[in-house]
Amino acid sequence: MYTLRRWSVRHAGLLESAYRVLDRLLDLVRPLVRRIGYERLERPVAFVERHAKGLLFDCRMCGACSLSVTGMSCPMNCPKLLRNGPCGGVRADGSCEVDANLPCVWVEAWRGAQRMKAGALPSTPNPPVEHHVAGRSSWLRVLRQEPWPAPLVTEAPHAPQSGSRSRLEALLASGTFVVTSECAPPDSADPDDVLARTHHYDGHVDALNVTDAPGAHCHMSSLGVSLILERAGHEAVMQMTCRDRNRIAIQGDILAAAALGIRNLLCLTGDGIGNGDDPGAKAVFDLDAVSLLDTARRLRDDGLYRSGRKLTGRPRLFLGAVDNPFVPPHDLRPLRLARKVAAGARFIQTQYCFDIPMLERYMASVRAEGLHRRCSIVVGVGPLVSARSARWMRAHVPGVHIPDETIARLESAADPESEGVRMCVETIRAIRAIEGVAGIHLMAPKREHLIGPIVTQSGVLADRPRATQPNGAKTCPSPA
């Protein structure tokens, strides 16, 4: 099946021409089909379509075929059901993060699109799958001239509502070079376990990301931890993934978070279930990161659920997303970023950067598209504490790129942890000199004690006015 799919991508231009001929044939037979009756033809036509397109494209009959705009590569073959890919976990050889034996559907789509008339994937974001039409014939939908799901063109003004600006948003709007970090939720129901290590961040970071079941491992929820941090005086960035909830649950959680005072929302698709310790769980992926952003933006700017039903009170949110400049196809990454910005992202946090030249090339492409003026790009950094841990990270953490020379430097160091800190400080200084970078996202899981020394040695806070210095949070009483 993979062989036929690759053939379809390689001959995408020829298949596009065949599709145009098919469209003309459909126009000719429309009167006859109308006379027979669409409902009477649904089952036999869907049967033929399922087997014909299944043979060529491994079609999953989503009911809203997008092959003509995805390079003849069916996005429903993506294990994460991404309609706006590729994700940030593509392997160096272009294979899938979830299944190394599967070529990334969106890398194939990018290659196929280059062979088609448009020459590239469209820049407008694709809408999410509408599951109620799954299994229906797309051919008959064309014959019926049904409206097709429209692209997510959501270029709203994104003007902040009165009193809605978070500290993070205000700092980025002022041009301050920000420092954010991550707070991993505990395997506990005790709020004190959330706050046990936060003293390492006091006075050093502007906001703390709260991960949402990272690596498909269950922990205390991102919403709960974010609320505990906010009550303790920290600025929280609540992460939300699409892996574990459908669009109904997602919208409810967004409204609850906003009602509880959480102002920053980072939208991600999420890791595959197989990365975690409970592979028997069911992955949802009803939305992807782009359609999640669009959903949150609609709630905030339009006061509407995805269904079109109105809200009586809108959430106040600063919306962000993630990107990975360090995985293939590198030429497609600015387009992927542009889709997230179009859907509502106003800050972007990247995967770990251990390769400055690669980041510089990415940022040159971002500046060429003017994307650095439409969103704030915060680059991920972190200390490597040994060559062994660096090799493990490169092999097991999806989307992480660590050059061989970085590992060699750690191997030759007398004190690898100190050398890792030095390398991280050098990286931060180099990143700060790149035009268009708005800050760093400093990740040091289980090495939180290194946060303060790295920030201090890098000097990123040294020239800040006192009013914009990170606050040292004081622990508040645990919520009842």
C-alpha positions as MATLAB code, in Angstrom:
seq = 'MYTLRRWSVRHAGLLESAYRVLDRLLDLVRPLVRRIGYERLERPVAFVERHAKGLLFDCRMCGACSLSVTGMSCPMNCPKLLRNGPCGGVRADGSCEVDANLPCVWVEAWRGAQRMKAGALPSTPNPPVEHHVAGRSSWLRVLRQEPWPAPLVTEAPHAPQSGSRSRLEALLASGTFVVTSECAPPDSADPDDVLARTHHYDGHVDALNVTDAPGAHCHMSSLGVSLILERAGHEAVMQMTCRDRNRIAIQGDILAAAALGIRNLLCLTGDGIGNGDDPGAKAVFDLDAVSLLDTARRLRDDGLYRSGRKLTGRPRLFLGAVDNPFVPPHDLRPLRLARKVAAGARFIQTQYCFDIPMLERYMASVRAEGLHRRCSIVVGVGPLVSARSARWMRAHVPGVHIPDETIARLESAADPESEGVRMCVETIRAIRAIEGVAGIHLMAPKREHLIGPIVTQSGVLADRPRATQPNGAKTCPSPA';
ca = [
       0.000    0.000    0.000;
       2.856    2.386    0.840;
       4.345    1.686   -2.597;
       1.140    2.762   -4.356;
       0.853    5.852   -2.147;
       4.410    6.875   -3.054;
       3.570    6.307   -6.731;
       0.532    8.589   -6.365;
       2.668   11.337   -4.834;
       5.349   11.008   -7.518;
       2.689   11.312  -10.218;
       0.592   13.955   -8.467;
       0.612   16.202  -11.533;
      -0.750   13.444  -13.760;
      -3.407   12.519  -11.195;
      -4.394   16.176  -10.860;
      -5.068   16.258  -14.605;
      -7.108   13.074  -14.305;
      -9.127   14.682  -11.511;
      -9.923   17.642  -13.783;
     -11.212   15.234  -16.421;
     -13.284   13.490  -13.754;
     -14.754   16.845  -12.676;
     -15.893   17.493  -16.249;
     -17.416   14.016  -16.459;
     -19.281   14.614  -13.223;
     -20.753   17.780  -14.712;
     -21.992   15.771  -17.685;
     -23.665   13.037  -15.621;
     -25.222   15.375  -13.033;
     -28.657   15.474  -14.726;
     -28.775   11.666  -14.923;
     -27.678   11.246  -11.316;
     -30.279   13.778  -10.168;
     -32.963   11.768  -11.950;
     -31.879    8.466  -10.355;
     -31.604   10.051   -6.925;
     -28.521   10.824   -4.829;
     -29.588    8.731   -1.856;
     -30.173    5.678   -4.021;
     -26.650    6.003   -5.449;
     -24.853    6.742   -2.168;
     -23.943    3.163   -1.246;
     -22.797    1.889   -4.681;
     -20.865    5.069   -5.514;
     -19.225    5.151   -2.071;
     -18.255    1.489   -2.551;
     -16.548    2.224   -5.879;
     -14.912    5.400   -4.532;
     -13.664    3.637   -1.398;
     -11.937    0.901   -3.380;
     -10.611    3.069   -6.207;
      -9.192    5.790   -3.949;
      -8.233    3.248   -1.325;
      -6.030    1.448   -3.831;
      -4.265    4.584   -5.035;
      -4.198    6.778   -1.929;
      -5.116    4.508    1.005;
      -8.202    6.755    1.249;
     -10.059    6.677    4.588;
     -13.295    8.203    3.199;
     -13.457   11.245    5.464;
     -16.301   12.582    3.311;
     -14.477   15.829    2.484;
     -11.630   14.747    0.232;
      -8.649   17.120    0.197;
      -6.313   15.196   -2.127;
      -6.333   18.024   -4.671;
      -4.787   20.396   -2.115;
      -2.563   17.918   -0.262;
      -0.385   16.685   -3.090;
      -2.427   13.492   -3.565;
      -1.384   12.363   -0.078;
      -4.382   11.585    2.145;
      -3.934   13.389    5.508;
      -6.231   10.851    7.203;
      -3.290    8.409    7.081;
      -1.488   10.582    9.627;
      -1.631    8.740   12.991;
      -2.463   12.109   14.605;
      -5.108   12.887   11.948;
      -3.355   16.183   11.248;
      -5.159   18.324    8.695;
      -2.437   20.990    8.990;
       0.861   19.137    9.124;
       3.570   18.165    9.436;
       3.974   17.940   13.200;
       7.174   18.823   15.013;
       8.210   15.202   15.508;
       9.153   14.299   11.922;
      12.286   12.171   11.928;
      15.459   13.239   10.127;
      14.749   10.826    7.257;
      11.228   12.198    6.769;
       9.461    9.305    8.481;
       6.585    9.535   10.939;
       7.115   10.306   14.631;
       4.574    7.670   15.670;
       5.566    4.934   13.205;
       9.139    5.011   11.910;
       8.169    2.621    9.100;
       5.633    5.111    7.741;
       6.733    8.076    5.599;
       5.302   11.286    7.032;
       2.037   11.926    5.222;
       2.670   15.677    5.177;
       6.231   15.374    3.892;
       4.724   13.332    1.060;
       2.005   15.971    0.609;
       4.649   18.688    0.326;
       6.522   16.686   -2.337;
       3.352   15.904   -4.263;
       2.151   19.515   -4.181;
       5.392   20.627   -5.850;
       4.443   18.468   -8.849;
       0.965   19.970   -9.160;
      -0.180   23.122  -10.935;
      -0.054   25.334   -7.819;
       3.485   24.133   -7.062;
       3.007   24.288   -3.284;
       0.637   23.497   -0.465;
      -1.945   26.249    0.124;
      -1.088   28.763    2.827;
      -4.610   28.956    4.251;
      -5.277   26.589    7.183;
      -7.402   23.511    6.573;
     -10.577   23.005    8.629;
     -10.935   20.038   10.995;
     -12.619   16.809    9.929;
     -16.410   16.784   10.188;
     -16.952   13.265   11.479;
     -20.669   13.132   10.724;
     -19.934   12.901    6.974;
     -17.287   10.158    7.290;
     -17.899    7.270    4.902;
     -19.964    9.346    2.484;
     -18.975    9.731   -1.153;
     -17.065   12.934   -1.895;
     -17.900   12.455   -5.578;
     -21.622   12.643   -4.862;
     -21.091   15.673   -2.634;
     -19.484   17.383   -5.630;
     -22.389   16.327   -7.847;
     -24.863   17.690   -5.306;
     -22.811   20.888   -5.255;
     -22.783   20.804   -1.471;
     -20.714   23.526    0.210;
     -17.238   22.206    0.990;
     -15.605   22.909    4.371;
     -14.006   26.335    3.982;
     -10.345   27.009    4.877;
      -9.747   28.574    8.279;
      -9.089   32.143    7.151;
      -9.246   33.907   10.479;
      -7.258   37.092   10.046;
      -9.037   38.908   12.872;
      -7.561   42.121   14.323;
      -6.662   40.274   17.548;
      -7.038   43.494   19.507;
      -6.720   42.821   23.249;
      -9.912   43.177   25.238;
     -10.022   45.651   28.080;
      -8.109   44.296   31.051;
      -7.266   41.039   29.254;
      -3.530   41.464   28.728;
      -1.420   38.969   30.658;
       2.015   39.877   31.994;
       3.613   37.765   29.275;
       1.621   39.494   26.550;
       2.465   42.936   27.958;
       6.193   42.159   28.085;
       6.261   40.857   24.518;
       4.221   43.831   23.290;
       6.773   46.188   24.876;
       9.664   44.506   23.069;
      11.158   43.045   26.263;
      13.266   39.929   25.692;
      11.369   37.364   27.764;
      12.414   34.239   29.648;
       9.900   31.432   30.079;
      10.319   27.937   31.454;
       8.319   24.789   32.215;
       6.706   23.328   35.295;
       6.061   19.604   34.984;
       2.819   18.485   36.700;
       3.360   15.941   39.479;
       2.028   12.416   39.857;
       0.108   13.581   42.878;
      -3.092   15.169   44.139;
      -1.184   17.363   46.620;
      -0.854   21.045   45.590;
       2.325   21.314   47.678;
       3.964   18.900   45.230;
       3.278   21.418   42.449;
       5.048   24.202   44.336;
       7.936   22.130   45.704;
      10.440   23.225   43.047;
       9.060   26.552   41.891;
      11.513   28.500   44.080;
      14.145   27.713   41.444;
      12.270   29.994   39.015;
      11.676   32.952   41.342;
      13.215   36.131   39.948;
      14.497   34.353   36.849;
      11.529   33.693   34.540;
       8.543   35.671   33.322;
       6.125   32.762   32.902;
       5.887   29.026   33.519;
       4.472   26.620   30.959;
       2.392   23.817   32.424;
       2.661   20.732   30.241;
      -0.456   18.746   29.334;
       0.186   15.003   29.815;
       3.630   15.301   28.152;
       4.819   12.260   26.256;
       1.305   10.789   26.639;
       1.953   10.137   30.340;
      -0.825   10.991   32.770;
      -0.115   13.647   35.444;
      -2.141   16.253   37.290;
      -4.023   18.268   34.671;
      -2.533   21.358   33.084;
      -5.597   23.365   34.062;
      -5.302   22.374   37.736;
      -1.572   23.039   37.968;
      -1.948   26.378   36.167;
      -4.541   27.471   38.717;
      -2.310   26.449   41.636;
       0.607   28.412   40.139;
      -1.525   31.490   39.510;
      -2.785   31.443   43.102;
       0.831   31.241   44.252;
       1.694   34.370   42.266;
       3.299   32.803   39.188;
       2.385   33.622   35.597;
       1.111   30.381   34.076;
       0.973   29.351   30.425;
      -1.543   26.535   30.207;
      -0.715   23.993   27.542;
      -3.556   22.180   25.823;
      -3.143   19.188   23.507;
      -5.658   17.672   21.105;
      -4.738   14.056   21.822;
      -7.068   13.421   24.765;
     -10.242   15.483   24.180;
     -12.755   16.167   21.458;
     -13.762   19.691   20.481;
     -16.637   19.790   22.982;
     -14.404   19.014   25.982;
     -11.663   21.310   24.685;
     -13.966   24.323   24.470;
     -15.328   23.650   27.946;
     -11.813   23.514   29.397;
     -10.837   26.761   27.636;
     -13.828   28.560   29.115;
     -13.141   27.129   32.579;
      -9.480   28.169   32.448;
     -10.370   31.718   31.424;
     -13.049   31.934   34.123;
     -10.440   30.936   36.734;
      -8.054   33.710   35.647;
      -5.662   31.861   33.341;
      -4.740   34.227   30.504;
      -2.100   32.371   28.451;
      -2.989   29.323   26.334;
      -0.448   27.313   24.335;
      -2.055   25.086   21.682;
      -0.430   21.793   20.637;
      -1.469   18.679   18.745;
       0.269   16.392   21.260;
       2.502   13.317   21.220;
       1.226    9.956   20.020;
      -0.313    7.611   22.593;
       2.397    5.033   21.891;
       5.032    7.328   23.438;
       3.448    6.925   26.866;
       3.032    4.179   29.437;
      -0.625    3.414   28.673;
      -0.719    2.403   24.990;
      -4.198    0.933   25.428;
      -5.689    4.427   25.734;
      -7.656    5.816   22.790;
      -6.188    8.802   20.967;
      -8.754   11.443   19.996;
      -7.094   14.109   17.786;
     -10.478   15.596   16.879;
      -8.650   18.888   16.245;
      -5.020   19.679   15.506;
      -2.979   22.611   16.808;
      -4.134   24.925   14.007;
      -7.857   24.207   14.358;
      -7.466   24.371   18.159;
      -6.043   27.870   17.779;
      -8.918   28.803   15.500;
     -11.392   27.389   18.023;
      -9.927   29.431   20.889;
      -9.794   32.548   18.721;
     -13.467   32.142   17.782;
     -14.415   31.872   21.445;
     -12.420   35.008   22.251;
     -12.935   37.274   19.237;
     -16.283   36.158   17.840;
     -17.952   34.875   21.004;
     -18.892   31.664   19.182;
     -18.446   27.950   19.722;
     -17.316   25.916   16.701;
     -20.957   24.957   16.241;
     -21.890   28.626   15.779;
     -23.741   28.913   19.105;
     -23.137   32.199   20.936;
     -21.399   32.778   24.255;
     -22.724   35.167   26.865;
     -19.202   35.973   28.095;
     -15.990   35.703   26.092;
     -12.693   34.298   27.397;
      -9.692   36.626   27.648;
      -6.730   34.768   26.230;
      -3.223   35.288   24.841;
      -2.866   32.495   22.290;
       0.348   30.708   21.458;
       1.623   27.665   19.589;
       4.826   25.726   19.060;
       7.117   25.203   16.084;
      10.178   23.143   15.296;
      12.745   24.738   12.986;
      15.036   21.708   13.239;
      13.136   18.906   11.485;
      12.325   18.314    7.809;
      11.034   19.510    5.482;
      12.775   22.750    6.443;
      11.310   24.686    3.498;
       7.794   23.919    4.745;
       8.280   25.160    8.315;
       7.565   28.870    7.599;
       4.306   27.869    5.854;
       3.319   25.764    8.867;
       4.120   28.717   11.137;
       2.109   31.069    8.908;
      -0.934   28.798    9.232;
      -0.714   28.971   13.021;
      -0.381   32.740   12.943;
      -3.372   32.987   10.595;
      -5.373   30.818   12.993;
      -4.648   33.108   15.939;
      -1.200   32.424   17.445;
       0.514   35.538   18.753;
       3.477   33.892   20.449;
       5.472   30.846   19.355;
       7.726   28.629   21.447;
      10.154   26.361   19.604;
      11.723   22.990   20.240;
      15.200   22.905   21.834;
      17.830   24.758   19.815;
      21.273   23.150   19.746;
      22.121   24.273   16.205;
      22.459   28.054   15.776;
      23.154   28.033   11.993;
      19.949   26.039   11.425;
      17.986   28.510   13.575;
      19.493   31.444   11.667;
      18.334   29.963    8.349;
      14.845   29.421    9.768;
      14.642   32.963   11.123;
      15.788   34.358    7.764;
      12.809   32.597    6.147;
      10.493   33.841    8.915;
      11.669   37.435    8.424;
      11.297   37.117    4.641;
       7.597   36.335    5.201;
       7.223   39.079    7.818;
       6.033   36.551   10.398;
       8.287   37.931   13.157;
       6.174   41.116   13.074;
       2.926   39.192   13.487;
       3.949   36.908   16.353;
       6.640   36.782   19.054;
       9.090   33.919   18.600;
      10.521   32.441   21.793;
      13.292   29.919   21.142;
      13.653   26.760   23.221;
      16.968   26.151   24.991;
      18.217   23.843   27.723;
      21.346   22.417   29.313;
      22.702   19.010   28.333;
      24.322   17.429   31.385;
      26.162   14.501   29.761;
      26.939   12.945   26.393;
      24.881    9.913   27.385;
      21.763   11.945   28.146;
      22.250   13.924   24.907;
      22.356   10.697   22.881;
      19.259    9.387   24.650;
      17.437   12.664   24.026;
      18.351   12.666   20.346;
      17.155    9.084   19.931;
      13.971    9.177   22.013;
      12.534   12.711   22.157;
      10.575   13.403   18.961;
      11.808   16.404   17.014;
      15.035   17.036   18.957;
      18.102   17.687   16.788;
      21.514   17.565   18.507;
      24.624   17.865   16.289;
      27.452   15.355   16.700;
      29.904   18.121   17.627;
      27.751   19.080   20.613;
      27.916   15.522   21.958;
      31.665   15.362   21.278;
      32.192   18.540   23.321;
      30.355   16.996   26.268;
      32.372   13.792   25.959;
      35.671   15.635   26.142;
      34.670   17.829   29.103;
      36.104   17.150   32.569;
      32.789   18.289   34.113;
      29.998   17.611   31.567;
      27.262   19.353   33.588;
      29.263   22.582   33.906;
      30.142   22.352   30.223;
      26.459   21.865   29.398;
      25.595   25.018   31.334;
      28.352   26.930   29.497;
      27.043   25.708   26.134;
      23.513   26.733   27.048;
      24.668   30.233   28.033;
      26.580   30.553   24.735;
      23.460   29.449   22.846;
      21.282   32.022   24.628;
      23.702   34.825   23.803;
      23.814   33.766   20.152;
      20.023   33.515   19.979;
      19.567   36.978   21.456;
      21.628   38.441   18.603;
      19.292   37.004   15.932;
      16.815   39.513   14.531;
      13.206   38.589   15.180;
      13.737   36.450   18.287;
      11.618   37.724   21.202;
      12.890   35.536   24.031;
      13.992   32.123   25.235;
      12.051   29.181   26.615;
      14.437   27.531   29.091;
      13.687   23.843   29.700;
      15.592   21.893   32.358;
      13.415   18.970   33.515;
      14.702   17.537   36.813;
      17.527   20.107   36.630;
      15.548   23.137   37.806;
      18.436   24.210   40.043;
      20.345   25.154   36.882;
      17.732   27.724   35.784;
      19.023   30.552   37.990;
      22.729   30.152   37.112;
      21.984   29.949   33.386;
      19.787   33.049   33.373;
      22.282   34.991   35.508;
      25.351   34.020   33.450;
      23.600   34.728   30.141;
      22.816   38.292   31.233;
      19.379   38.320   29.567;
      17.826   40.138   32.533;
      20.749   42.424   33.363;
      19.675   45.391   31.247;
      15.975   45.260   32.105;
      14.179   48.116   33.834;
      13.264   47.170   37.385;
       9.526   47.264   36.595;
       9.902   44.411   34.101;
      12.058   42.141   36.247;
      10.448   38.749   36.959;
       8.654   38.642   40.266;
       9.653   36.315   43.066;
       6.429   34.485   43.840;
       5.427   33.655   47.388;
       3.643   30.436   48.138;
      -0.018   31.004   48.894;
      -2.199   28.740   51.006;
      -3.191   25.590   49.181;
      -6.612   25.853   47.529;
      -9.335   24.049   49.407;
];
